[in-house]
Amino acid sequence: MDKAFLPLHEALRQFTAIGNDLYNGDRTIHSYITRLEITTPVELDVQWDANGKLVIGSVPPLYDVATTIRPSLHKINFTAELNDWADGD
């Protein structure tokens, strides 16, 4: 995989790393996120590794200039939602 690309599974994991509950400065207002929806363009690098395993890399679009040949961009829709399972997954 191109070194500029992040493995897709790692990018998805980082999307959900939003931290703890949110409080204002004097802690009188408490907010928390229970659902996260992301739609974003993405550039993919799809290859087979030496062991025959499919490897998918992703980056935000690298090019934002008009050219005669543009990369093929894809769109990813991702939803993460908290559940009520005892282990918190």
MMTF fields as JSON, N, C-alpha, C and O atoms, coordinates in Angstrom:
{
  "mmtfVersion": "1.0.0",
  "mmtfProducer": "UNKNOWN",
  "numBonds": 355,
  "numAtoms": 356,
  "numGroups": 89,
  "numChains": 1,
  "numModels": 1,
  "chainsPerModel": [1],
  "groupsPerChain": [89],
  "chainIdList": ["A"],
  "bondAtomList": [4, 2, 8, 6, 12, 10, 16, 14, 20, 18, 24, 22, 28, 26, 32, 30, 36, 34, 40, 38, 44, 42, 48, 46, 52, 50, 56, 54, 60, 58, 64, 62, 68, 66, 72, 70, 76, 74, 80, 78, 84, 82, 88, 86, 92, 90, 96, 94, 100, 98, 104, 102, 108, 106, 112, 110, 116, 114, 120, 118, 124, 122, 128, 126, 132, 130, 136, 134, 140, 138, 144, 142, 148, 146, 152, 150, 156, 154, 160, 158, 164, 162, 168, 166, 172, 170, 176, 174, 180, 178, 184, 182, 188, 186, 192, 190, 196, 194, 200, 198, 204, 202, 208, 206, 212, 210, 216, 214, 220, 218, 224, 222, 228, 226, 232, 230, 236, 234, 240, 238, 244, 242, 248, 246, 252, 250, 256, 254, 260, 258, 264, 262, 268, 266, 272, 270, 276, 274, 280, 278, 284, 282, 288, 286, 292, 290, 296, 294, 300, 298, 304, 302, 308, 306, 312, 310, 316, 314, 320, 318, 324, 322, 328, 326, 332, 330, 336, 334, 340, 338, 344, 342, 348, 346, 352, 350],
  "bondOrderList": [1, 1, 1, 1, 1, 1, 1, 1, 1, 1, 1, 1, 1, 1, 1, 1, 1, 1, 1, 1, 1, 1, 1, 1, 1, 1, 1, 1, 1, 1, 1, 1, 1, 1, 1, 1, 1, 1, 1, 1, 1, 1, 1, 1, 1, 1, 1, 1, 1, 1, 1, 1, 1, 1, 1, 1, 1, 1, 1, 1, 1, 1, 1, 1, 1, 1, 1, 1, 1, 1, 1, 1, 1, 1, 1, 1, 1, 1, 1, 1, 1, 1, 1, 1, 1, 1, 1, 1],
  "groupList": [{"groupName": "MET", "atomNameList": ["N", "CA", "C", "O"], "elementList": ["N", "C", "C", "O"], "formalChargeList": [0, 0, 0, 0], "bondAtomList": [1, 0, 2, 1, 3, 2], "bondOrderList": [1, 1, 2], "singleLetterCode": "M", "chemCompType": "L-PEPTIDE LINKING"}, {"groupName": "ASP", "atomNameList": ["N", "CA", "C", "O"], "elementList": ["N", "C", "C", "O"], "formalChargeList": [0, 0, 0, 0], "bondAtomList": [1, 0, 2, 1, 3, 2], "bondOrderList": [1, 1, 2], "singleLetterCode": "D", "chemCompType": "L-PEPTIDE LINKING"}, {"groupName": "LYS", "atomNameList": ["N", "CA", "C", "O"], "elementList": ["N", "C", "C", "O"], "formalChargeList": [0, 0, 0, 0], "bondAtomList": [1, 0, 2, 1, 3, 2], "bondOrderList": [1, 1, 2], "singleLetterCode": "K", "chemCompType": "L-PEPTIDE LINKING"}, {"groupName": "ALA", "atomNameList": ["N", "CA", "C", "O"], "elementList": ["N", "C", "C", "O"], "formalChargeList": [0, 0, 0, 0], "bondAtomList": [1, 0, 2, 1, 3, 2], "bondOrderList": [1, 1, 2], "singleLetterCode": "A", "chemCompType": "L-PEPTIDE LINKING"}, {"groupName": "PHE", "atomNameList": ["N", "CA", "C", "O"], "elementList": ["N", "C", "C", "O"], "formalChargeList": [0, 0, 0, 0], "bondAtomList": [1, 0, 2, 1, 3, 2], "bondOrderList": [1, 1, 2], "singleLetterCode": "F", "chemCompType": "L-PEPTIDE LINKING"}, {"groupName": "LEU", "atomNameList": ["N", "CA", "C", "O"], "elementList": ["N", "C", "C", "O"], "formalChargeList": [0, 0, 0, 0], "bondAtomList": [1, 0, 2, 1, 3, 2], "bondOrderList": [1, 1, 2], "singleLetterCode": "L", "chemCompType": "L-PEPTIDE LINKING"}, {"groupName": "PRO", "atomNameList": ["N", "CA", "C", "O"], "elementList": ["N", "C", "C", "O"], "formalChargeList": [0, 0, 0, 0], "bondAtomList": [1, 0, 2, 1, 3, 2], "bondOrderList": [1, 1, 2], "singleLetterCode": "P", "chemCompType": "L-PEPTIDE LINKING"}, {"groupName": "HIS", "atomNameList": ["N", "CA", "C", "O"], "elementList": ["N", "C", "C", "O"], "formalChargeList": [0, 0, 0, 0], "bondAtomList": [1, 0, 2, 1, 3, 2], "bondOrderList": [1, 1, 2], "singleLetterCode": "H", "chemCompType": "L-PEPTIDE LINKING"}, {"groupName": "GLU", "atomNameList": ["N", "CA", "C", "O"], "elementList": ["N", "C", "C", "O"], "formalChargeList": [0, 0, 0, 0], "bondAtomList": [1, 0, 2, 1, 3, 2], "bondOrderList": [1, 1, 2], "singleLetterCode": "E", "chemCompType": "L-PEPTIDE LINKING"}, {"groupName": "ARG", "atomNameList": ["N", "CA", "C", "O"], "elementList": ["N", "C", "C", "O"], "formalChargeList": [0, 0, 0, 0], "bondAtomList": [1, 0, 2, 1, 3, 2], "bondOrderList": [1, 1, 2], "singleLetterCode": "R", "chemCompType": "L-PEPTIDE LINKING"}, {"groupName": "GLN", "atomNameList": ["N", "CA", "C", "O"], "elementList": ["N", "C", "C", "O"], "formalChargeList": [0, 0, 0, 0], "bondAtomList": [1, 0, 2, 1, 3, 2], "bondOrderList": [1, 1, 2], "singleLetterCode": "Q", "chemCompType": "L-PEPTIDE LINKING"}, {"groupName": "THR", "atomNameList": ["N", "CA", "C", "O"], "elementList": ["N", "C", "C", "O"], "formalChargeList": [0, 0, 0, 0], "bondAtomList": [1, 0, 2, 1, 3, 2], "bondOrderList": [1, 1, 2], "singleLetterCode": "T", "chemCompType": "L-PEPTIDE LINKING"}, {"groupName": "ILE", "atomNameList": ["N", "CA", "C", "O"], "elementList": ["N", "C", "C", "O"], "formalChargeList": [0, 0, 0, 0], "bondAtomList": [1, 0, 2, 1, 3, 2], "bondOrderList": [1, 1, 2], "singleLetterCode": "I", "chemCompType": "L-PEPTIDE LINKING"}, {"groupName": "GLY", "atomNameList": ["N", "CA", "C", "O"], "elementList": ["N", "C", "C", "O"], "formalChargeList": [0, 0, 0, 0], "bondAtomList": [1, 0, 2, 1, 3, 2], "bondOrderList": [1, 1, 2], "singleLetterCode": "G", "chemCompType": "PEPTIDE LINKING"}, {"groupName": "ASN", "atomNameList": ["N", "CA", "C", "O"], "elementList": ["N", "C", "C", "O"], "formalChargeList": [0, 0, 0, 0], "bondAtomList": [1, 0, 2, 1, 3, 2], "bondOrderList": [1, 1, 2], "singleLetterCode": "N", "chemCompType": "L-PEPTIDE LINKING"}, {"groupName": "TYR", "atomNameList": ["N", "CA", "C", "O"], "elementList": ["N", "C", "C", "O"], "formalChargeList": [0, 0, 0, 0], "bondAtomList": [1, 0, 2, 1, 3, 2], "bondOrderList": [1, 1, 2], "singleLetterCode": "Y", "chemCompType": "L-PEPTIDE LINKING"}, {"groupName": "SER", "atomNameList": ["N", "CA", "C", "O"], "elementList": ["N", "C", "C", "O"], "formalChargeList": [0, 0, 0, 0], "bondAtomList": [1, 0, 2, 1, 3, 2], "bondOrderList": [1, 1, 2], "singleLetterCode": "S", "chemCompType": "L-PEPTIDE LINKING"}, {"groupName": "VAL", "atomNameList": ["N", "CA", "C", "O"], "elementList": ["N", "C", "C", "O"], "formalChargeList": [0, 0, 0, 0], "bondAtomList": [1, 0, 2, 1, 3, 2], "bondOrderList": [1, 1, 2], "singleLetterCode": "V", "chemCompType": "L-PEPTIDE LINKING"}, {"groupName": "TRP", "atomNameList": ["N", "CA", "C", "O"], "elementList": ["N", "C", "C", "O"], "formalChargeList": [0, 0, 0, 0], "bondAtomList": [1, 0, 2, 1, 3, 2], "bondOrderList": [1, 1, 2], "singleLetterCode": "W", "chemCompType": "L-PEPTIDE LINKING"}],
  "groupTypeList": [0, 1, 2, 3, 4, 5, 6, 5, 7, 8, 3, 5, 9, 10, 4, 11, 3, 12, 13, 14, 1, 5, 15, 14, 13, 1, 9, 11, 12, 7, 16, 15, 12, 11, 9, 5, 8, 12, 11, 11, 6, 17, 8, 5, 1, 17, 10, 18, 1, 3, 14, 13, 2, 5, 17, 12, 13, 16, 17, 6, 6, 5, 15, 1, 17, 3, 11, 11, 12, 9, 6, 16, 5, 7, 2, 12, 14, 4, 11, 3, 8, 5, 14, 1, 18, 3, 1, 13, 1],
  "groupIdList": [1, 2, 3, 4, 5, 6, 7, 8, 9, 10, 11, 12, 13, 14, 15, 16, 17, 18, 19, 20, 21, 22, 23, 24, 25, 26, 27, 28, 29, 30, 31, 32, 33, 34, 35, 36, 37, 38, 39, 40, 41, 42, 43, 44, 45, 46, 47, 48, 49, 50, 51, 52, 53, 54, 55, 56, 57, 58, 59, 60, 61, 62, 63, 64, 65, 66, 67, 68, 69, 70, 71, 72, 73, 74, 75, 76, 77, 78, 79, 80, 81, 82, 83, 84, 85, 86, 87, 88, 89],
  "secStructList": [7, 7, 6, 6, 7, 3, 3, 2, 2, 2, 2, 2, 2, 2, 2, 6, 7, 7, 7, 1, 7, 3, 3, 7, 6, 6, 1, 7, 7, 3, 3, 7, 7, 1, 3, 3, 3, 3, 3, 3, 3, 3, 3, 3, 3, 3, 3, 3, 7, 6, 6, 1, 7, 3, 3, 3, 3, 3, 3, 1, 7, 1, 7, 7, 1, 7, 7, 1, 1, 7, 7, 7, 7, 3, 3, 3, 3, 3, 3, 3, 3, 7, 7, 7, 7, 6, 6, 7, 7],
  "xCoordList": [0.838, 0.0, 0.894, 1.942, 0.463, 1.177, 1.314, 0.349, 2.494, 2.747, 1.928, 1.785, 1.392, 0.541, -0.851, -1.608, -1.184, -2.515, -2.533, -1.545, -3.667, -3.906, -4.789, -5.73, -4.515, -5.418, -6.859, -7.109, -7.795, -9.184, -9.736, -10.454, -9.418, -9.93, -9.401, -10.106, -8.187, -7.624, -8.321, -8.59, -8.616, -9.338, -10.719, -11.147, -11.412, -12.727, -12.624, -13.482, -11.587, -11.387, -11.166, -11.703, -10.381, -10.102, -11.339, -11.477, -12.242, -13.486, -14.267, -14.944, -14.177, -14.964, -14.213, -14.772, -12.982, -12.19, -12.536, -11.729, -13.723, -14.205, -14.065, -14.451, -13.529, -13.264, -14.429, -15.38, -14.318, -15.305, -16.464, -16.588, -17.308, -18.426, -17.896, -16.752, -18.728, -18.344, -19.021, -20.208, -18.262, -18.782, -18.372, -17.346, -19.186, -18.773, -17.78, -17.477, -17.274, -16.219, -16.534, -15.666, -17.747, -18.067, -18.833, -19.397, -18.844, -19.437, -20.92, -21.419, -21.627, -23.071, -23.861, -25.047, -23.211, -23.868, -23.074, -21.858, -23.776, -23.153, -23.731, -24.949, -22.867, -23.29, -22.535, -21.413, -23.146, -22.46, -22.98, -24.121, -22.146, -22.469, -22.888, -22.159, -24.075, -24.553, -24.55, -24.612, -24.478, -24.468, -23.624, -23.695, -22.84, -21.947, -22.152, -22.032, -22.461, -22.614, -21.622, -21.555, -20.859, -19.855, -20.063, -20.191, -20.093, -20.071, -18.928, -18.897, -17.999, -16.832, -16.293, -16.386, -15.735, -15.053, -13.768, -13.184, -13.342, -12.142, -11.448, -12.091, -10.146, -9.357, -8.903, -8.418, -9.053, -8.723, -7.506, -7.279, -6.738, -5.623, -5.926, -5.82, -6.298, -6.71, -5.659, -5.398, -5.058, -3.987, -4.065, -4.741, -3.361, -3.156, -1.75, -0.805, -1.596, -0.256, 0.454, -0.101, 1.67, 2.48, 1.851, 2.156, 0.967, 0.313, -1.053, -1.782, -1.407, -2.686, -3.85, -5.007, -3.561, -4.602, -4.933, -4.037, -6.23, -6.665, -6.361, -6.721, -5.709, -5.338, -5.964, -5.733, -6.75, -7.407, -6.883, -6.998, -6.307, -5.822, -6.752, -7.461, -6.751, -7.624, -6.942, -6.126, -7.29, -6.868, -7.97, -8.762, -8.024, -8.908, -8.408, -7.243, -9.255, -8.795, -7.526, -7.45, -6.535, -5.246, -5.229, -4.43, -6.091, -6.024, -7.319, -8.405, -7.206, -8.373, -8.141, -8.47, -7.577, -7.336, -7.908, -7.936, -8.359, -8.91, -7.776, -6.838, -7.856, -6.873, -7.641, -8.835, -6.971, -7.644, -7.893, -8.868, -7.027, -7.209, -7.25, -6.243, -8.394, -8.542, -8.599, -9.003, -8.204, -8.304, -9.774, -10.656, -10.007, -11.359, -11.643, -11.003, -12.595, -12.935, -14.157, -15.049, -14.168, -15.266, -15.851, -15.223, -17.035, -17.666, -17.902, -18.373, -17.579, -17.819, -18.855, -18.767, -19.839, -20.839, -20.567, -20.506, -20.405, -20.029, -20.901, -21.042, -21.491, -22.318, -21.824, -21.646, -21.604, -21.255, -22.282, -22.615, -22.782, -23.817, -23.542, -23.186, -23.708, -23.54, -24.685, -25.786, -24.396, -25.432, -25.556, -24.841, -26.443, -26.689, -26.081, -26.478, -25.115, -24.497, -23.69, -23.132, -23.624, -22.942, -21.451, -20.89, -20.802, -19.366, -19.058, -17.888, -20.079, -19.884, -19.407, -19.143, -19.281, -18.848, -19.949, -19.776],
  "yCoordList": [-1.167, 0.0, 1.245, 1.276, 2.246, 3.518, 4.067, 4.045, 4.556, 5.026, 6.256, 6.564, 6.957, 8.119, 7.689, 8.499, 6.418, 5.923, 5.275, 4.691, 5.391, 4.771, 3.545, 3.63, 2.415, 1.273, 1.689, 2.377, 1.275, 1.701, 1.367, 2.178, 0.192, -0.164, 0.789, 1.063, 1.297, 2.25, 3.601, 4.259, 4.022, 5.283, 5.208, 6.16, 4.088, 3.934, 3.944, 4.514, 3.322, 3.332, 4.753, 5.14, 5.529, 6.901, 7.791, 8.746, 7.484, 8.241, 8.166, 9.123, 7.039, 6.846, 7.279, 7.202, 7.727, 8.158, 9.612, 10.515, 9.823, 11.184, 11.649, 12.77, 10.813, 11.234, 10.98, 10.267, 11.584, 11.389, 12.362, 13.072, 12.387, 13.328, 14.752, 15.016, 15.655, 17.047, 17.908, 17.742, 18.824, 19.753, 21.168, 21.382, 22.128, 23.518, 23.891, 23.065, 25.125, 25.548, 25.361, 24.931, 25.671, 25.521, 24.222, 24.056, 23.326, 21.995, 22.022, 21.13, 23.056, 23.125, 22.513, 22.218, 22.325, 21.707, 20.467, 20.522, 19.358, 18.072, 17.563, 17.476, 17.233, 16.666, 15.369, 15.194, 14.48, 13.265, 12.843, 13.128, 12.181, 11.76, 10.299, 9.447, 10.016, 8.635, 8.068, 6.853, 8.941, 8.487, 9.45, 10.666, 8.9, 9.677, 9.216, 8.028, 10.154, 9.838, 10.674, 11.892, 10.022, 10.714, 10.304, 9.121, 11.288, 11.053, 11.902, 13.115, 11.267, 11.996, 11.371, 10.159, 12.198, 11.597, 10.934, 11.353, 9.922, 9.206, 8.661, 8.267, 8.652, 8.025, 6.681, 6.604, 5.626, 4.284, 3.735, 4.033, 2.937, 2.185, 0.717, 0.284, -0.038, -1.434, -2.33, -2.25, -3.194, -4.077, -5.412, -5.546, -6.395, -7.688, -7.673, -7.277, -8.103, -8.149, -9.442, -10.242, -9.635, -10.792, -12.118, -13.156, -12.091, -13.312, -13.534, -14.443, -12.716, -12.857, -12.232, -12.499, -11.398, -10.743, -9.389, -8.637, -9.092, -7.818, -6.708, -6.815, -5.657, -4.536, -3.279, -2.962, -2.57, -1.351, -0.173, -0.14, 0.795, 2.019, 3.165, 3.104, 4.207, 5.344, 6.638, 6.671, 7.691, 9.051, 9.992, 9.654, 11.176, 12.192, 12.487, 12.228, 13.015, 13.312, 14.153, 15.168, 13.722, 14.408, 15.605, 16.524, 15.602, 16.633, 17.429, 16.853, 18.732, 19.602, 20.659, 21.832, 20.23, 21.134, 20.495, 19.272, 21.332, 20.823, 20.293, 21.027, 19.055, 18.446, 17.678, 17.424, 17.309, 16.539, 15.107, 14.49, 14.567, 13.221, 13.33, 13.645, 13.074, 13.179, 11.782, 10.828, 11.661, 10.336, 9.945, 10.801, 8.666, 8.17, 8.296, 7.631, 9.141, 9.345, 8.5, 8.274, 8.06, 7.273, 8.034, 8.95, 7.657, 8.278, 7.195, 6.106, 7.49, 6.534, 7.136, 8.3, 6.312, 6.669, 5.767, 4.546, 6.363, 5.607, 6.057, 7.254, 5.094, 5.399, 4.572, 3.359, 5.229, 4.545, 4.959, 6.139, 3.996, 4.288, 3.52, 2.342, 4.195, 3.529, 2.529, 2.717, 1.472, 0.488, 0.325, 0.971, -0.518, -0.751, -2.053, -2.556, -2.615, -3.857, -3.628, -2.548, -4.627, -4.507, -4.198, -3.497, -4.706, -4.473, -3.123, -2.751, -2.376, -1.042, -0.988, 0.103, -2.126, -2.115, -1.578, -1.491],
  "zCoordList": [0.0, 0.0, 0.0, 0.645, -0.723, -0.766, 0.651, 1.414, 1.011, 2.379, 2.752, 3.935, 1.767, 2.051, 2.515, 3.05, 2.311, 2.636, 4.019, 4.463, 4.68, 5.976, 5.725, 4.936, 6.369, 6.185, 6.495, 7.484, 5.657, 5.808, 7.185, 7.768, 7.719, 9.046, 10.117, 11.089, 9.963, 10.927, 10.79, 11.796, 9.567, 9.361, 10.018, 10.671, 9.848, 10.475, 11.992, 12.665, 12.537, 13.996, 14.492, 15.53, 13.759, 14.176, 14.08, 14.845, 13.141, 13.063, 14.369, 14.744, 15.06, 16.283, 17.54, 18.634, 17.419, 18.582, 18.908, 18.688, 19.426, 19.651, 21.099, 21.43, 21.941, 23.305, 24.257, 23.939, 25.422, 26.481, 26.351, 25.353, 27.37, 27.396, 27.34, 27.71, 26.879, 26.705, 27.765, 28.048, 28.344, 29.351, 28.98, 28.334, 29.395, 29.207, 30.31, 31.171, 30.292, 31.212, 32.687, 33.446, 33.112, 34.541, 34.834, 35.916, 33.881, 33.996, 34.346, 35.032, 33.869, 34.111, 32.958, 33.102, 31.83, 30.675, 30.287, 30.104, 30.168, 29.85, 28.532, 28.373, 27.605, 26.33, 26.089, 26.565, 25.362, 24.974, 23.605, 23.24, 22.883, 21.527, 21.566, 22.073, 21.025, 20.983, 19.573, 19.387, 18.588, 17.191, 16.37, 16.547, 15.487, 14.639, 13.204, 12.908, 12.311, 10.89, 10.103, 10.268, 9.253, 8.437, 6.981, 6.667, 6.115, 4.671, 4.131, 4.338, 3.443, 2.975, 1.686, 1.491, 0.818, -0.328, 0.158, 1.158, -0.539, -0.133, -1.38, -2.353, -1.322, -2.375, -1.831, -0.702, -2.61, -2.151, -2.885, -4.058, -2.176, -2.746, -2.444, -1.297, -3.459, -3.279, -3.919, -5.12, -3.087, -3.564, -2.839, -1.819, -3.384, -2.731, -2.15, -2.833, -0.884, -0.306, -0.732, -1.485, -0.249, -0.641, -0.233, -0.821, 0.78, 1.251, 0.606, 1.003, -0.38, -1.054, -0.313, -0.639, 0.685, 1.469, 0.832, 0.449, 0.726, 0.186, 1.191, 2.364, 0.741, 1.595, 0.994, -0.173, 1.79, 1.32, 2.118, 3.343, 1.419, 2.038, 1.679, 0.674, 2.495, 2.237, 2.642, 3.563, 1.94, 2.28, 1.833, 0.954, 2.435, 1.862, 0.453, 0.152, -0.407, -1.771, -1.756, -1.064, -2.525, -2.542, -3.485, -3.304, -4.476, -5.504, -5.538, -5.604, -5.493, -5.574, -6.647, -6.467, -7.746, -8.87, -10.126, -10.26, -11.035, -12.285, -13.159, -13.47, -13.545, -14.454, -15.51, -15.351, -16.578, -17.625, -17.185, -17.616, -16.333, -15.794, -14.28, -13.647, -13.711, -12.264, -11.652, -12.318, -10.408, -9.763, -9.59, -9.521, -9.525, -9.275, -7.788, -6.972, -7.433, -6.034, -5.666, -6.483, -4.461, -3.933, -2.757, -2.227, -2.357, -1.193, -0.164, -0.494, 1.07, 2.142, 3.082, 3.473, 3.434, 4.447, 5.638, 5.498, 6.801, 7.988, 9.148, 9.396, 9.862, 11.028, 12.205, 12.09, 13.328, 14.585, 15.617, 15.734, 16.363, 17.347, 18.629, 18.589, 19.78, 21.064, 21.242, 20.722, 21.985, 22.278, 23.776, 24.543, 24.18, 25.609, 26.104, 27.155, 25.361, 25.794, 27.056, 27.253, 27.904, 29.192, 29.051, 29.893, 28.003, 27.857, 27.21, 27.112, 26.764, 26.234, 24.805, 24.3, 24.118, 22.707, 21.822, 20.606]
}
